[in-house]
Amino acid sequence: MNYAIIGFGKIGQALAKAFARSGIEVSVATTRDPESFASAAAAIGPEIIPKKLADAVKADIIFLAVRFESHPDVAKALPTWQGKTIVDVTNTNVPPEELGGQPSSRFVAQAFTGGRLVKGFNHLVAAVLDQDPAVSGGRRVVFLASDDDGAAAEIGALAENLGFAPIKLGGLSEGGLLVQARGNIWGQLIFKDLFKLD
């Protein structure tokens, strides 16, 4: 199994640090040339491999850590996302009416034809996601929502390997709405920094 993070802003770098802390290799890519962020990647650790977008999307599991508006550009990198799991880390306050009345994560999923989408890791602000998830006696919670139980289980196992405590919230229309904005109203669990005792 191999991994990639698309987007290398604050959230992308926080995710990269989680992989580095756990000694798990991950590709990182943006729409820019990899040389432009190679030094930032090297500063995090040798596990962080800068790549071109076209190469990074060959990974099995892809974290989408770009601005919500940029997801269609990433989706165009492959004709089909069959066999791939996409972790939607985006947030948006675009009103649901502009998304056909559906959750933002389901809207994102439509762009990634054939892929399995999991909403996750988006409810924590970058400064919190950046921290070691281990706390005295427990681990930081990450919420996951997906219409594909197998994909949710796969990302749950990865979250545990990264040191987090995954909590599955159900499908995108139920659980996904708890960790996303609906216009100017944020879901009830967004930005909540919770811990699960071991």
C-alpha positions in Angstrom: 0.0 0.0 0.0 1.4 3.4 -0.9 0.2 6.9 0.0 0.2 10.4 -1.4 -0.9 13.8 -0.1 -2.1 16.3 -2.7 -1.6 19.8 -1.4 1.3 21.0 0.7 -0.1 23.9 2.6 -0.6 23.9 6.4 -2.9 20.9 6.4 -0.8 18.9 3.8 2.3 19.6 5.9 0.6 18.6 9.1 -0.5 15.3 7.5 3.1 14.8 6.2 4.4 15.2 9.8 2.0 12.5 11.0 3.4 10.1 8.4 7.0 11.1 9.3 6.4 10.5 13.0 5.2 7.0 12.2 8.0 6.3 9.8 5.6 5.8 6.9 6.7 7.0 3.5 4.3 9.3 1.6 4.5 11.2 -1.6 3.5 14.9 -1.6 2.5 16.9 -4.7 1.0 20.2 -5.7 0.3 21.7 -9.1 3.8 23.3 -8.8 7.1 21.7 -9.7 8.3 19.4 -6.9 11.6 21.3 -6.6 9.6 24.4 -5.3 8.7 22.6 -2.1 11.5 19.9 -1.8 13.3 21.7 1.0 10.1 22.0 3.0 9.5 18.3 2.5 13.1 17.4 3.5 12.7 19.5 6.7 9.9 17.2 7.8 11.8 14.0 7.2 13.2 11.5 4.7 9.8 9.7 4.5 8.3 12.7 2.6 8.9 12.3 -1.1 8.1 15.3 -3.4 6.6 14.3 -6.7 4.8 15.7 -9.7 1.1 15.4 -9.5 0.9 12.9 -12.3 3.2 10.6 -10.4 1.7 11.1 -6.9 -1.8 10.1 -8.0 -0.5 6.6 -8.8 -0.7 5.9 -5.0 -3.3 3.6 -3.6 -4.5 6.0 -1.0 -4.6 9.8 -1.7 -5.2 12.6 0.8 -6.9 15.5 -0.9 -5.6 18.4 1.1 -6.2 21.2 -1.4 -8.7 24.1 -1.3 -12.2 22.8 -2.1 -12.4 24.8 -5.3 -9.2 23.0 -6.5 -10.5 19.4 -6.3 -11.7 19.3 -10.0 -8.2 20.1 -11.1 -6.8 17.2 -9.1 -9.5 14.9 -10.4 -8.5 15.6 -14.0 -5.1 14.0 -13.3 -6.5 10.6 -14.0 -9.2 9.4 -16.4 -10.5 7.0 -13.7 -9.8 6.6 -10.0 -10.9 2.9 -10.0 -9.1 1.0 -7.2 -8.1 4.2 -5.3 -9.2 5.5 -2.0 -9.5 9.3 -1.7 -9.5 10.9 1.8 -11.3 14.2 1.4 -9.7 16.7 3.9 -11.3 19.7 2.2 -13.6 22.2 3.9 -15.9 24.7 2.3 -18.7 27.1 3.2 -20.3 26.9 -0.3 -24.0 26.8 0.4 -25.5 23.3 -0.2 -27.9 24.7 -2.8 -24.8 25.4 -5.0 -23.8 21.7 -4.6 -27.2 20.4 -5.7 -28.3 20.1 -2.1 -25.8 17.3 -1.3 -22.9 17.1 1.2 -19.7 18.7 0.0 -17.9 15.3 0.3 -20.4 13.6 -2.0 -20.0 16.5 -4.5 -16.2 15.9 -4.3 -16.7 12.1 -4.8 -18.5 12.7 -8.1 -15.3 14.3 -9.5 -13.2 11.2 -8.7 -14.9 8.7 -11.0 -14.6 5.1 -9.8 -12.7 6.0 -6.6 -13.8 5.3 -3.0 -14.1 8.5 -0.9 -13.7 8.9 2.8 -14.3 12.2 4.5 -11.7 12.5 7.3 -9.0 14.5 9.1 -10.7 17.7 8.1 -12.4 18.6 11.4 -9.1 19.6 13.1 -7.4 22.9 12.4 -3.9 22.6 11.0 -2.2 23.7 14.2 -3.9 20.9 16.1 -3.4 18.3 13.3 0.2 19.2 13.3 0.7 18.0 16.9 1.6 14.5 18.0 -1.7 12.7 18.4 -0.5 10.9 21.5 -1.6 12.5 24.8 -1.2 11.2 28.3 -3.3 8.1 28.4 -4.9 8.5 25.0 -4.9 9.5 21.4 -6.4 12.4 19.4 -9.7 11.5 17.6 -10.2 11.7 13.9 -13.7 11.4 12.5 -14.3 9.4 9.3 -17.4 9.2 7.1 -17.9 7.1 4.0 -20.5 5.4 1.9 -18.0 2.5 1.5 -17.5 0.5 4.6 -14.3 -1.1 3.3 -12.7 2.2 2.5 -13.7 3.6 5.9 -12.1 0.5 7.6 -8.9 0.9 5.5 -8.5 4.6 6.4 -9.4 3.8 10.0 -6.5 1.3 10.1 -4.2 3.9 8.6 -5.3 6.5 11.1 -4.4 4.1 13.9 -1.0 3.5 12.3 -0.5 7.3 12.3 -1.3 7.4 16.0 -4.9 8.7 15.9 -8.1 7.2 17.4 -10.5 6.9 14.4 -14.3 7.2 15.0 -16.5 6.2 12.1 -19.6 8.4 11.8 -21.5 6.5 9.1 -22.2 7.6 5.6 -21.5 10.9 3.9 -25.1 12.1 4.2 -25.1 11.4 7.9 -21.6 11.5 9.4 -20.2 13.7 6.7 -22.6 16.5 7.6 -21.3 16.5 11.2 -17.8 17.5 10.0 -18.5 20.0 7.3 -20.0 23.4 6.7 -23.5 23.9 5.4 -23.3 27.5 4.1 -22.3 29.5 7.1 -23.2 26.8 9.6 -20.5 24.4 10.7 -21.2 20.8 11.5 -21.5 19.9 15.2 -18.2 18.1 15.3 -16.0 20.4 13.2 -13.0 21.9 15.0 -13.7 19.7 18.1 -10.4 18.5 19.5 -11.3 15.3 21.3 -9.2 12.4 22.8 -10.0 8.8 23.3 -8.4 7.1 26.4 -6.7 3.8 25.7 
